[in-house]
């Protein structure tokens, strides 16, 4: 990240915030994937229970 006319300490903080945001974004994507997998498992299980009880 290129930052002009900003003291190095502030530029470093900004770079850390941007890097942290990108990491958090990746974590949120992983959580979304896990939630979707769990939802699919729950749906499959529900379908199996319905078939078993018929």
Backbone as numpy.savetxt, mean C-alpha at the origin, in Angstrom:
# Nx Ny Nz CAx CAy CAz Cx Cy Cz
16.18 13.99 -6.73 15.33 15.17 -6.73 16.22 16.41 -6.73
16.02 17.30 -7.67 16.82 18.51 -7.80 16.10 19.67 -7.11
16.79 20.29 -6.15 16.19 21.41 -5.42 17.13 22.60 -5.53
16.63 23.71 -6.07 17.46 24.89 -6.25 17.17 25.94 -5.18
18.21 26.64 -4.74 18.09 27.76 -3.80 17.45 27.41 -2.48
17.62 26.20 -2.02 17.10 25.78 -0.72 18.29 25.25 0.07
18.43 25.65 1.34 19.55 25.14 2.13 19.59 23.61 2.12
20.79 23.04 2.16 20.97 21.58 2.07 20.19 20.83 3.14
20.10 21.38 4.35 19.38 20.68 5.42 17.90 20.52 5.06
17.32 21.61 4.54 15.89 21.56 4.17 15.70 20.64 2.97
16.61 20.72 2.00 16.52 19.84 0.83 16.58 18.38 1.26
17.45 18.08 2.24 17.56 16.70 2.75 16.27 16.24 3.40
15.66 17.14 4.17 14.38 16.80 4.82 13.31 16.54 3.77
13.26 17.41 2.76 12.26 17.22 1.69 12.47 15.89 0.97
13.72 15.55 0.69 14.01 14.27 0.02 13.57 13.09 0.89
13.79 13.21 2.21 13.36 12.14 3.13 11.85 11.99 3.13
11.15 13.13 3.12 9.68 13.09 3.11 9.18 12.43 1.83
9.76 12.81 0.70 9.36 12.22 -0.58 9.63 10.72 -0.58
10.81 10.31 -0.11 11.16 8.88 -0.06 10.20 8.14 0.87
9.87 8.73 2.01 8.94 8.11 2.95 7.56 7.96 2.36
7.13 8.98 1.61 5.82 8.94 0.96 5.76 7.83 -0.07
6.85 7.66 -0.83 6.90 6.59 -1.84 6.86 5.22 -1.16
7.59 5.08 -0.04 7.57 3.81 0.70 6.18 3.52 1.23
5.55 4.54 1.78 4.21 4.38 2.35 3.23 4.00 1.26
3.40 4.59 0.09 2.54 4.29 -1.04 2.67 2.82 -1.43
3.90 2.32 -1.45 4.14 0.92 -1.77 3.50 0.02 -0.71
3.59 0.42 0.56 2.99 -0.36 1.64 1.47 -0.39 1.49
0.89 0.74 1.15 -0.57 0.79 0.97 -1.01 -0.12 -0.17
-0.21 -0.17 -1.24 -0.53 -1.05 -2.36 -0.49 -2.51 -1.93
0.49 -2.85 -1.10 0.61 -4.21 -0.58 -0.60 -4.54 0.30
-1.02 -3.59 1.13 -2.20 -3.79 1.99 -3.45 -3.99 1.12
-3.58 -3.19 0.06 -4.73 -3.33 -0.85 -4.75 -4.73 -1.47
-3.57 -5.19 -1.92 -3.49 -6.52 -2.52 -3.89 -7.60 -1.53
-3.39 -7.47 -0.30 -3.72 -8.45 0.74 -5.21 -8.44 1.04
-5.79 -7.25 1.12 -7.22 -7.13 1.40 -8.03 -7.76 0.27
-7.62 -7.54 -0.97 -8.32 -8.14 -2.11 -8.21 -9.66 -2.06
-7.04 -10.17 -1.69 -6.87 -11.63 -1.58 -7.78 -12.19 -0.50
-7.82 -11.50 0.65 -8.69 -11.96 1.74 -10.16 -11.93 1.33
-10.55 -10.89 0.63 -11.94 -10.79 0.16 -12.26 -11.94 -0.79
-11.32 -12.29 -1.66 -11.53 -13.40 -2.59 -11.63 -14.73 -1.83
-10.79 -14.92 -0.84 -10.83 -16.15 -0.03 -12.17 -16.24 0.69
-12.63 -15.13 1.26 -13.91 -15.11 1.97 -15.06 -15.45 1.02
-15.02 -14.88 -0.19 -16.06 -15.15 -1.18 -16.05 -16.62 -1.58
-14.86 -17.17 -1.83 -14.75 -18.59 -2.19 -15.26 -19.48 -1.07
-14.89 -19.14 0.16 -15.32 -19.91 1.32 -16.85 -19.87 1.45
-17.40 -18.69 1.28 -18.86 -18.53 1.37 -19.55 -19.39 0.30
-18.97 -19.39 -0.90 -19.52 -20.22 -1.98 -19.44 -21.70 -1.64
-18.34 -22.11 -1.05 -18.18 -23.52 -0.66 -19.19 -23.91 0.41
-19.41 -23.04 1.38 -20.38 -23.31 2.44 -21.77 -23.44 1.86
-22.12 -22.55 0.92 -23.45 -22.60 0.30 -23.63 -23.93 -0.44
-22.59 -24.35 -1.20 -22.68 -25.60 -1.93 -22.82 -26.78 -0.98
-22.10 -26.74 0.12 -22.12 -27.83 1.08 -23.47 -27.95 1.76
-24.13 -26.82 2.01 -25.41 -26.84 2.74 -26.60 -27.12 1.83
-26.38 -27.10 0.50 -27.51 -27.35 -0.40 -27.86 -28.81 -0.50
